[in-house]
Amino acid sequence: MDVTQTLALLGGLTPQQFMRRHWQKKPLLVRQAIPGFTPLLDRRELFGLAAQPQVESRLVQQQAKGWRMKQGPFGPRSLPALSSPAWTLLVQGVDLHDARAHALLQNFRFVPDARLDDLMISFATAGGGVGPHFDSYDVFLLQASGRRRWKIGRQKDLSLQDGVPLKILQNFEPEEEFVLEAGDMLYLPPRYAHDGLAEPCVGADGKANDCMTYSIGFRAPAKTELASELLQRLADFAGDGADGPDGRQLLYRDASQPATPTPAEVPSSLLEFAQKAVHDALKDPLALACVLGEYMTEPKASVWFDEALDDWAPRHPAGLCLDPRSRMMYDADHVFLNGESYRARGGDAALMQRLADQRVLTAAELRRASPAALALLADWHAAGWLMRASA
């Protein structure tokens, strides 16, 4: 992607300008970010996804007695009638299950893939919403069909309502209000409170339009979560090798430990041993980079890959492409794919980096691949991570 080119998606800003002016700073409303946009999935297809056990979905209803939320899957008769007001169906990770949704996400890759999370689709009847709330991550709210009224604002008071199954603000005070129609988009930085309600909308054919909103979300791991995950992975990483002179793992030794009258006291020497163990785990920058890349490309729990059904054809005229569910990244020394890491240098590294950035390799590029690179690509193809590109 040329990050210096202006985009209608960003209201005539270049990606560089958007990231500098708005990203994690202030909202941006874009009228007709995608002119003439129509839903990628119709209502029947969306409800079909919500019925699948491997797809994360939720039903939110606002009733006289308060808010209700149910987790999917939802069978054909599990959802309220379309004539019933104020209910919302949320279907998460649609890009993992639909190639059209995956293609839409590619328009937002001016943000690093390490931050890009997923595409969630919200279907709502009139008055439907999930209440005033804030997210801890950046989000683009693209109106796919129908009409939704958004109220947004920074909040001094972030206290939440008690006794409800959703994180709803107790004292929401909006500062701005917008009505979004199909093709309009609103960007919100983290912790910017918002409340969106579906409004009745009639199309040119005189029929009611479904209110569908696409949320393009960006994950932001918490420091403690990241530290916990990486330390565990570093421990596993170190456990694969030996650090003792005799080829075995070093064990704590206390040959000079005297008899103690205070047996419940943690020995200071054990604390020093633990501190050195953590320090040694962190002192190898390649090890830390390796486990970070593996963590960031780990597929979600609901994702699994089927073995390839077609024959391995590295010279296929259309080239090869990553499966839409595959997560691939790289750093200066590694290539990461679906939670695994590979050391890469020279021409092979450049080839794999191009695959990660473009998600496709042409036949001409594959002709320059080394035998080792082709063998690795063959393994990925067999695992279902890679496939023939469409002609």
NULUMRO-478386 format. One line per field, with one value per residue (C-alpha): x, y negated, z; residue number from 1. Coordinates in nm, 4 decimals. Last residue first. Layout:
! NULUMRO-478386
c1 = X|...
c2 = Y|...
c3 = Z|...
num = NUM|...
This chain:
! NULUMRO-478386
c1 = -0.6338|-0.7027|-0.3930|-0.3064|-0.3047|-0.1060|-0.1771|-0.3478|-0.0800|0.0276|0.0675|0.2828|0.5057|0.5352|0.6279|0.9096|1.0350|1.0155|1.2253|1.4893|1.4973|1.5586|1.2825|1.3482|1.0818|0.8380|0.8676|0.7740|0.4775|0.3492|0.3607|0.0601|-0.0118|0.1403|0.3257|0.3749|0.4543|0.6985|0.8666|0.8954|1.0691|1.3025|1.3968|1.4657|1.6883|1.9086|1.8195|1.5410|1.5042|1.1597|0.8938|0.5610|0.2411|0.0477|0.3383|0.6401|0.9487|1.2600|1.5787|1.4886|1.1256|0.8375|0.4619|0.2083|-0.1405|-0.3263|-0.7066|-0.7311|-0.5144|-0.1943|-0.1450|0.0411|0.1083|-0.1415|0.0694|0.1142|0.4887|0.4837|0.2130|0.1508|-0.1532|-0.4982|-0.6775|-0.4566|-0.4904|-0.7651|-0.6800|-0.8179|-0.9421|-1.1745|-0.8853|-0.7455|-0.4337|-0.0990|0.0653|0.1292|0.2496|0.4974|0.6334|0.6786|0.8409|1.1041|1.1725|1.2386|1.4674|1.6524|1.7111|1.8810|1.9040|1.5429|1.5636|1.8954|1.7406|1.4439|1.6744|1.9059|1.6165|1.5020|1.8524|1.8725|1.5346|1.6556|1.9684|1.7505|1.5852|1.2053|1.1136|0.8777|1.1601|1.2536|1.4897|1.7122|1.9890|2.2551|2.2378|2.5927|2.5069|2.2135|2.1720|1.8994|1.9069|2.0885|1.9426|2.1680|2.4474|2.7250|2.8216|2.4618|2.2389|2.0539|1.8024|1.4294|1.3509|1.4781|1.1965|0.9387|1.0541|1.0545|0.6978|0.5869|0.7691|0.6090|0.2537|0.2871|0.4584|0.1965|-0.0944|0.0704|0.1343|-0.2149|-0.2401|-0.3883|-0.6095|-0.7454|-1.1119|-1.2924|-1.6566|-1.9074|-2.2553|-2.5728|-2.9128|-3.1409|-3.3182|-3.6984|-3.8616|-3.9857|-3.7613|-3.5507|-3.4700|-3.6517|-3.4576|-3.5666|-3.2889|-3.0281|-2.8743|-2.5035|-2.3499|-1.9888|-1.7158|-1.3637|-1.1499|-0.9349|-0.9535|-1.2753|-1.3053|-1.6501|-1.7508|-2.0214|-2.0826|-2.4446|-2.5788|-2.4331|-2.6214|-2.3855|-2.3880|-2.1165|-2.0352|-2.2130|-2.2287|-2.2582|-2.3148|-2.3313|-2.1334|-2.2315|-1.9906|-2.2458|-2.4099|-2.5801|-2.5784|-2.3941|-2.3599|-2.0053|-1.7843|-1.5881|-1.6535|-1.4445|-1.5712|-1.4667|-1.7613|-1.9730|-2.3369|-2.3962|-2.7224|-2.7388|-2.8955|-2.9531|-2.6693|-2.2936|-2.2151|-1.8434|-1.7311|-1.3500|-1.2108|-0.9073|-0.8759|-0.9748|-1.3382|-1.5916|-1.9582|-2.3033|-2.5510|-2.5295|-2.7653|-3.1051|-3.3647|-3.4882|-3.3568|-2.9844|-2.7208|-2.3630|-2.0780|-1.7325|-1.4177|-1.0931|-0.7723|-0.5238|-0.2532|0.0283|-0.0829|0.0660|-0.1765|-0.1685|-0.3301|-0.6813|-0.7912|-0.6903|-0.9793|-1.2291|-1.0636|-1.1129|-1.4807|-1.5149|-1.3280|-1.5759|-1.5013|-1.1997|-1.3066|-1.6308|-1.4313|-1.7247|-2.0974|-2.3048|-2.6857|-2.8743|-3.2239|-3.4214|-3.7467|-3.9317|-4.0483|-3.7429|-3.8631|-3.6215|-3.3336|-3.3295|-3.5585|-3.2936|-3.0321|-2.8141|-2.4604|-2.4351|-2.3920|-2.6866|-2.7110|-2.9962|-3.0285|-3.3015|-3.6462|-3.8212|-3.6017|-3.2749|-3.1558|-2.8062|-2.7436|-2.3845|-2.1757|-1.8388|-1.8228|-1.7042|-2.0524|-2.2178|-2.5637|-2.4227|-2.2701|-2.6104|-2.7592|-2.5014|-2.5729|-2.9486|-2.9076|-2.6921|-2.3160|-2.0863|-2.3367|-2.3568|-2.1223|-2.2189|-1.9334|-1.6802|-1.5747|-1.9034|-1.8956|-1.5883|-1.6048|-1.2683|-1.2186|-0.9134|-0.5710|-0.5056|-0.4667|-0.6046|-0.3413|-0.0244|-0.1918|-0.4396|-0.1703|0.0455|-0.2572|-0.3228|-0.6244|-0.9098|-1.1809|-0.9905|-1.1638|-1.1542|-0.7793|-0.4911|-0.1651|0.1406|0.0856|0.1230|0.0000
c2 = 1.7008|1.7389|1.8000|2.1580|2.2177|2.1567|2.2336|2.5645|2.7733|2.9218|2.5719|2.4663|2.7698|2.6958|2.3353|2.4648|2.6954|2.4092|2.1909|2.4638|2.5221|2.1483|1.9184|1.7175|1.9018|1.8280|1.4566|1.5028|1.7251|1.4478|1.4623|1.3507|1.2147|0.8812|0.7994|1.1560|1.2971|1.0108|1.0910|1.4537|1.3574|1.1093|1.3762|1.6262|1.3747|1.3160|1.4480|1.6381|1.7991|1.9537|1.8998|2.0716|1.9222|1.9104|1.7860|1.5942|1.5079|1.4275|1.2207|0.8597|0.9062|1.0907|1.1351|1.3936|1.4649|1.7277|1.7198|1.5788|1.8686|1.7190|1.6914|1.8809|1.8047|1.7636|1.9680|2.2547|2.3185|2.4144|2.6764|2.8942|3.1035|2.9924|3.1123|2.9273|3.0269|2.8459|2.5526|2.4570|2.1299|2.0979|2.0660|1.7693|1.8276|1.7385|1.4708|1.2193|1.4903|1.6406|1.2963|1.2135|1.5538|1.4885|1.1281|1.2357|1.5177|1.2918|1.0352|1.2941|1.1313|1.1968|1.5625|1.4978|1.2169|1.4341|1.7174|1.4704|1.3313|1.6831|1.7803|1.4577|1.5352|1.8883|1.7428|1.5182|1.8279|1.8023|1.8120|2.0965|2.3043|2.0437|2.2312|2.3082|2.5639|2.4094|2.3874|2.4220|2.6935|2.4853|2.5818|2.4703|2.6789|2.6002|2.7920|3.0612|3.0615|3.1136|2.7463|2.6469|2.4315|2.6992|2.6344|2.6710|2.5398|2.1988|2.1667|2.2974|2.0374|1.7737|1.8728|1.8316|1.4993|1.3844|1.4643|1.3055|0.9946|0.9506|0.9854|0.7476|0.4874|0.5128|0.6288|0.3751|0.5338|0.3354|0.3548|0.3089|0.2824|0.3339|0.1954|0.3499|0.1875|0.3807|0.1638|0.1445|0.1735|-0.1202|-0.0298|-0.3415|-0.2102|-0.2692|-0.3258|-0.2864|-0.3842|-0.1606|-0.3080|-0.3672|-0.4801|-0.5902|-0.6558|-0.7277|-0.4907|-0.3957|-0.6067|-0.6249|-0.6202|-0.6764|-0.5531|-0.6324|-0.3854|-0.3100|-0.5784|-0.7233|-0.9682|-1.1758|-1.3205|-1.5003|-1.5661|-1.2746|-1.2444|-0.8832|-0.8478|-0.4757|-0.3501|-0.0063|0.2884|0.5574|0.8326|0.5768|0.5774|0.2532|-0.0226|-0.1246|-0.4076|-0.5874|-0.9422|-1.2043|-1.0895|-1.1799|-1.1905|-1.0053|-0.9738|-0.7610|-0.7271|-0.4233|-0.3928|-0.1076|0.0709|0.1247|-0.1532|-0.1343|-0.1801|-0.1919|-0.0924|-0.1606|0.0426|0.0226|-0.0187|-0.2544|-0.2109|-0.3591|-0.0762|0.2317|0.1156|0.1844|-0.0915|0.0345|0.3878|0.4503|0.6495|0.5915|0.7362|0.7807|0.7621|0.8688|0.7861|0.5571|0.4533|0.6944|0.6452|0.2960|0.0132|-0.0892|0.2529|0.1064|0.1780|0.5425|0.5752|0.5617|0.8651|1.0689|0.9737|1.0925|1.4162|1.5117|1.7254|1.5671|1.2193|1.2638|1.2599|1.1713|1.1809|0.9419|0.9700|0.6726|0.6320|0.3142|0.3820|0.7068|0.7058|0.9104|1.1788|1.2726|1.5156|1.8794|2.0169|2.0630|2.1767|1.9352|2.0312|1.8206|1.6347|1.4575|1.1024|0.9321|0.5675|0.4284|0.5255|0.3230|0.4865|0.4109|0.7163|0.8324|1.1554|1.2721|1.4569|1.6318|1.8658|2.2252|2.3366|2.2205|2.0631|1.7088|1.7759|1.8663|1.5501|1.3517|1.5402|1.4873|1.1178|1.0505|1.0716|0.8180|0.5446|0.2680|-0.0254|-0.2838|-0.5118|-0.3582|-0.6377|-0.7960|-1.0541|-1.0156|-1.1054|-1.1089|-1.0761|-1.2039|-1.0904|-0.7143|-0.7504|-1.0931|-1.3399|-1.1379|-0.8102|-0.9890|-1.1969|-0.8933|-0.6987|-0.9854|-1.1984|-1.2407|-1.1303|-0.8271|-0.5696|-0.8240|-0.7678|-1.0051|-0.8365|-0.8684|-0.5305|-0.3474|0.0000
c3 = -1.1616|-0.7920|-0.5838|-0.4967|-0.1262|0.1931|0.5576|0.4794|0.6523|0.3175|0.1763|0.4699|0.4217|0.0490|0.1267|0.3467|0.0710|-0.1786|0.0501|0.0873|-0.2895|-0.3386|-0.4637|-0.7801|-0.9814|-0.6993|-0.7665|-1.1323|-1.0374|-0.8130|-0.4346|-0.2311|0.1176|0.0046|0.3276|0.4577|0.1119|0.0556|0.3849|0.2790|-0.0458|0.1255|0.3810|0.1020|-0.0748|0.2269|0.5693|0.7463|1.0875|1.1245|1.3907|1.4582|1.5970|1.2714|1.0624|1.1843|0.9763|1.1695|1.1798|1.0980|1.1965|1.0326|1.0240|0.9029|1.0365|0.8355|0.8374|0.4852|0.3574|0.2253|-0.1482|-0.4201|-0.7842|-1.0679|-1.3111|-1.0626|-1.0460|-0.6788|-0.7465|-0.4409|-0.5201|-0.4093|-0.0952|0.1513|0.5149|0.7001|0.9233|1.2626|1.4025|1.7049|1.9505|1.7625|1.5552|1.7164|1.5021|1.7827|2.0222|1.7762|1.6930|2.0622|2.1249|1.8571|1.9501|2.3100|2.1981|1.9560|2.2291|2.4541|2.7988|2.8940|2.9992|3.1722|3.3774|3.4782|3.5913|3.7650|3.9683|4.0607|4.1828|4.3851|4.5440|4.6219|4.7866|5.0024|5.1480|5.1766|5.5476|5.6461|5.7992|6.0657|6.3045|6.0099|5.9660|5.7498|5.3706|5.2344|4.9802|4.8528|4.4884|4.2471|3.9330|3.6106|3.3174|3.1761|2.9223|3.1773|3.1809|3.2596|3.0383|2.8427|2.5680|2.5042|2.8514|2.7489|2.4929|2.7416|2.9927|2.7209|2.6328|2.9916|3.0167|2.6927|2.8017|3.1457|3.0109|2.7387|2.9802|3.2270|2.9581|2.8126|2.4529|2.2109|1.9471|1.6566|1.5597|1.2293|1.3317|1.0498|1.1139|0.9728|1.0054|0.7718|0.5159|0.5211|0.1809|-0.0280|-0.3209|-0.2622|0.0830|0.4109|0.7327|1.0926|1.3322|1.4950|1.8109|1.8669|2.1955|2.2173|2.4719|2.3492|2.5567|2.2571|1.9399|1.7363|1.3573|1.2039|0.8603|0.6049|0.3183|0.4129|0.6457|0.9639|1.1848|1.3976|1.7501|1.9444|2.3109|2.4778|2.8596|2.9758|3.3504|3.4322|3.1366|3.0142|3.0361|2.9551|3.1626|3.3894|3.7703|3.8277|3.5706|3.4959|3.6219|3.3503|3.4762|3.3010|2.9650|2.6124|2.3768|2.1226|2.0218|1.7143|1.5238|1.2945|0.9491|0.7104|0.5386|0.5736|0.8199|0.8893|1.2498|1.2610|1.5992|1.8171|2.1372|2.5043|2.4066|2.5605|2.6434|2.5966|2.5374|2.3165|2.0444|1.8938|1.8697|1.5344|1.4695|1.4861|1.2993|1.4175|1.2149|1.3683|1.1572|1.3208|1.5032|1.3304|1.5754|1.4806|1.1201|1.1393|1.0464|0.6790|0.6498|0.6706|0.3139|0.3648|0.6101|0.3234|0.1597|0.4774|0.4805|0.1220|0.1988|0.4715|0.7766|0.9420|0.8270|1.0247|1.3477|1.5730|1.5008|1.7123|1.6956|1.8338|1.9761|2.0292|1.8423|1.7590|1.3952|1.2952|1.5347|1.8115|1.7398|1.8453|1.5736|1.3033|1.5566|1.7495|1.8459|2.0467|2.3763|2.5350|2.6694|2.8511|2.9520|3.1764|3.2998|3.0294|2.7688|2.5947|2.4086|2.3140|2.1235|2.0977|1.8383|1.8207|1.5205|1.5740|1.6857|1.3613|1.3935|1.3955|1.0533|0.9117|1.0621|0.8682|0.5462|0.5786|0.6586|0.3534|0.3688|0.2020|0.2812|0.0187|-0.0259|-0.2862|-0.1910|0.0529|0.2900|0.1926|0.4721|0.6877|1.0581|1.2348|1.6085|1.8015|1.9260|1.9086|1.5292|1.4329|1.3121|1.2505|1.1560|0.9296|0.7621|0.6849|0.5628|0.3204|0.3955|0.1475|0.3889|0.5121|0.2910|0.0081|0.0208|-0.0498|-0.1526|0.0730|0.2435|-0.0879|0.0000
num = 391|390|389|388|387|386|385|384|383|382|381|380|379|378|377|376|375|374|373|372|371|370|369|368|367|366|365|364|363|362|361|360|359|358|357|356|355|354|353|352|351|350|349|348|347|346|345|344|343|342|341|340|339|338|337|336|335|334|333|332|331|330|329|328|327|326|325|324|323|322|321|320|319|318|317|316|315|314|313|312|311|310|309|308|307|306|305|304|303|302|301|300|299|298|297|296|295|294|293|292|291|290|289|288|287|286|285|284|283|282|281|280|279|278|277|276|275|274|273|272|271|270|269|268|267|266|265|264|263|262|261|260|259|258|257|256|255|254|253|252|251|250|249|248|247|246|245|244|243|242|241|240|239|238|237|236|235|234|233|232|231|230|229|228|227|226|225|224|223|222|221|220|219|218|217|216|215|214|213|212|211|210|209|208|207|206|205|204|203|202|201|200|199|198|197|196|195|194|193|192|191|190|189|188|187|186|185|184|183|182|181|180|179|178|177|176|175|174|173|172|171|170|169|168|167|166|165|164|163|162|161|160|159|158|157|156|155|154|153|152|151|150|149|148|147|146|145|144|143|142|141|140|139|138|137|136|135|134|133|132|131|130|129|128|127|126|125|124|123|122|121|120|119|118|117|116|115|114|113|112|111|110|109|108|107|106|105|104|103|102|101|100|99|98|97|96|95|94|93|92|91|90|89|88|87|86|85|84|83|82|81|80|79|78|77|76|75|74|73|72|71|70|69|68|67|66|65|64|63|62|61|60|59|58|57|56|55|54|53|52|51|50|49|48|47|46|45|44|43|42|41|40|39|38|37|36|35|34|33|32|31|30|29|28|27|26|25|24|23|22|21|20|19|18|17|16|15|14|13|12|11|10|9|8|7|6|5|4|3|2|1
